[in-house]
């Protein structure tokens, strides 16, 4: 092989290396552009994740506030239920007491009605006997007045 052939082979090989270097440089530039794009996308994604993290934290705070509010309402509801149960228990006792008093009052009213009817009957009997007695007294007086009118010597 001659020097000129060798030189041609070296030039061919250099041309091949040059093309490989150009291709590698183009690929490297393309890879760098893609890497830059991916970095930008990753930055945007990270920004979105940060925003989501803030929103999740805000939601967590709201959930905690709602939980605290629910706990307060639960305590108030428990207190209300307890108070209501006490009121119902007391009202039930008062109702029972009122029923007992009403029953006693009804019994007393019945007794008073019986006593009234008995006294009314006794009074009517008293009126009859008194009227009968007064009638006898009237007859006796009439008799005595007639007797006295028939007897002029009797002292007046």
Steps between C-alpha positions, in 0.01 A plus 500: 500500500632830400518813695238661290265211563577515862438871496168444323407236758594734784302783335205265457528396860533864608194583293317214670618623843397855402153379402480299819605808701244718318233236555604466865498880541153520338378220721655668806333831408169322451546316829585831673185662354291205618672517839424875519136431406478223758658730761240768419220241519645367826512855641134551398406165649686588821321837508166322459597252770598788730164669432322172563698458821388847614139417411524166680636684805212750477251218467665327797460817706135527392441135580655558844277805549195305390602214731532743791161650412347153479650420841347820642164422346521145627564626854212746470274227364599266783429777750166572332404132505597469867306814589201383295507161670504673839206716394307199373576310820390795712194556281418129527522525879283809498250327271484203735459733795230692313323174412509394864368840611231485232394155618489626859304804385257281307456278805446808716249641250311168499500500879380862504230413246388206716509719812304770318239251381482352850470845658243598238303187578533567873398862449195393297412251774554777757272730298230230483519422869519870587204576274305210653591621849398856412171375360434309826598809699262708285220251562576493869499882512180511299350248737618700799371826352167336439498358845576837642234664285242244628592558862434863602631450856846410393764760571616684195 
